[in-house]
Amino acid sequence: MRYRSNGIWTCPLIIRAPYGGGIGGGLYHSQSIEATYAHVPGLYVVAPATPYDIVGMLRYAFRVDDPVLFLEHKKAYRLIKGDVPDEAYTIPFGKADIKRAGTDVSVIAFGLMLHETLNAAEQLAAEGISVEVIDPRTLSPLDKETILASVKKTSKALIVHEDNLSFGWGAEVAAIIASEAFEYLDAPVTRVTGPDVPGVPFARTQQDFFMPNAEKIANAIRKLAKY
């Protein structure tokens, strides 16, 4: 709308969209759609993962004059709880948050995968591996500065998302790290994602095979830490 009208028209629109697997939804109710929409210039694509972030970013969404795709992970609706202040506050788009500080490996994860990553980081702390966990919160536009600063500190990067591996959101993040922090890397940029199959299977065993989890993430971090 802005592009075709030389900035005269705007398009203030908020679409709240449930997404994600792990809830027995099978092929039809488990998609992760972030890459499809993050590919479109001008759209805000956000995926906050905590009650505090959801409230602050939803309030901020009403202040922008561009379309916002507000992704909410289905499994997190009743699984994740947290305190929210009574006073009004907003969280601007494009600002990542370091949910856990660390020194050995940087992990970028959002939505339900953020919580799986935090669980993995807690387990690995007992093994002497210090994991820094970055929640981008806004998938597009991306806070490159926070991600790159973390990777330059740890020299190792893991990206976690639920969508298929190929051509996913994580590929763009990996490309940014490889092109803008290559000289700081001590290991290949790694991803933990869903496999390249058409969708999340309904059968519980196959669903578990598809879904990234704390165990899979921890194993990937161990390999990076030893590299």
Residue pairs with C-beta under 8 A, 6 or more apart in sequence:
1 9
1 10
1 11
2 9
2 10
2 11
2 42
2 66
3 42
10 65
10 66
11 65
11 66
11 67
12 64
12 65
12 66
12 67
13 67
13 68
14 58
14 61
14 62
14 67
14 68
14 70
15 67
15 68
15 69
15 70
16 70
16 72
17 33
17 69
17 70
17 71
17 72
18 72
18 73
18 74
18 77
19 31
19 32
19 33
19 34
19 71
19 72
19 73
19 74
19 111
20 30
20 31
20 32
20 73
20 74
20 75
20 76
20 111
20 112
20 162
21 30
21 32
21 75
21 162
21 194
21 200
21 207
21 210
21 211
22 30
22 74
22 75
22 112
22 200
22 207
22 211
23 29
23 30
23 74
23 75
24 202
24 204
24 207
25 74
25 200
25 202
26 199
26 200
26 201
26 202
27 198
27 199
27 200
27 201
27 202
28 199
29 74
30 199
30 200
31 199
31 200
32 161
32 162
32 163
32 194
33 71
33 163
34 45
34 47
34 71
34 139
34 161
34 163
34 169
35 163
35 167
35 168
35 169
37 43
37 45
37 69
37 140
38 45
38 139
38 140
38 169
38 172
42 66
42 67
43 66
43 67
43 68
43 69
43 140
44 61
44 64
44 66
44 67
44 68
44 69
44 93
44 138
44 140
44 141
45 68
45 69
45 71
45 138
45 139
45 140
46 57
46 61
46 68
46 69
46 70
46 71
46 93
46 137
46 138
46 139
47 71
47 72
47 73
47 110
47 111
47 136
47 137
47 138
47 139
48 54
48 56
48 57
48 91
48 137
49 73
49 76
49 80
49 110
49 111
49 112
49 114
49 115
49 135
49 137
50 80
50 82
51 80
51 81
51 82
51 83
51 84
52 82
52 83
52 84
52 85
53 91
53 97
53 135
53 137
54 72
55 84
55 89
56 89
56 90
56 91
57 70
57 90
57 91
57 93
57 137
57 138
58 70
59 88
59 89
59 90
59 91
60 90
60 91
60 92
60 93
61 68
61 70
61 93
63 90
64 93
68 93
71 111
71 139
73 111
73 112
75 112
76 111
76 112
76 115
79 112
79 115
80 115
91 137
93 138
93 141
94 138
94 141
94 142
94 143
95 137
95 138
95 143
95 146
96 134
96 135
96 136
96 137
96 138
96 142
96 143
96 146
96 147
97 134
97 135
97 137
98 132
98 133
98 134
98 135
98 146
98 150
99 114
99 118
99 133
99 134
99 135
100 118
100 121
100 131
100 132
100 133
101 132
102 121
102 130
102 131
102 132
102 133
102 154
103 130
103 132
103 153
103 154
104 129
104 130
104 131
104 132
104 154
104 156
104 225
105 129
105 130
105 131
105 132
105 154
105 156
105 157
105 158
105 221
105 224
105 225
106 132
106 134
106 147
106 150
106 151
106 153
106 154
106 156
106 157
106 158
107 117
107 120
107 121
107 131
107 132
107 133
107 134
107 157
107 158
107 159
107 160
107 217
107 221
108 134
108 136
108 147
108 157
108 158
108 159
108 160
108 170
108 173
109 116
109 117
109 133
109 134
109 135
109 159
109 160
109 161
109 217
110 135
110 136
110 137
110 139
110 161
111 161
111 162
112 162
113 160
113 161
113 162
113 212
113 217
114 133
114 135
116 160
116 212
116 213
116 214
116 217
117 131
117 133
117 160
117 214
117 217
118 133
119 214
120 131
120 214
120 215
120 217
120 218
120 221
121 131
121 133
121 221
123 214
123 218
124 131
124 218
124 221
124 222
124 225
125 131
127 222
129 221
129 222
129 225
131 221
132 150
132 153
132 154
134 146
134 147
134 150
136 142
136 143
136 147
139 169
142 172
142 173
142 176
144 176
144 180
147 173
147 176
147 177
148 176
148 177
148 180
148 181
151 157
151 177
151 181
151 184
151 185
152 181
152 184
155 184
155 185
155 186
155 187
156 185
156 186
156 187
156 224
156 225
156 227
157 174
157 177
157 185
157 189
157 190
158 189
158 190
158 191
158 192
158 217
158 220
158 221
158 224
159 170
159 173
159 174
159 189
159 190
159 191
159 192
160 170
160 191
160 192
160 193
160 212
160 217
161 168
161 169
161 170
161 191
161 193
161 194
161 212
162 193
162 194
162 211
162 212
163 169
163 170
163 193
163 194
164 193
164 194
164 195
164 196
164 197
165 191
165 193
165 194
165 195
165 196
166 196
168 191
168 193
170 191
170 193
171 191
174 189
174 191
177 185
177 189
178 185
178 189
186 227
187 224
187 227
188 227
190 220
190 223
190 224
192 212
192 216
192 217
192 220
193 212
194 200
194 210
194 211
194 212
195 209
195 210
197 210
200 207
200 210
200 211
201 207
201 209
201 210
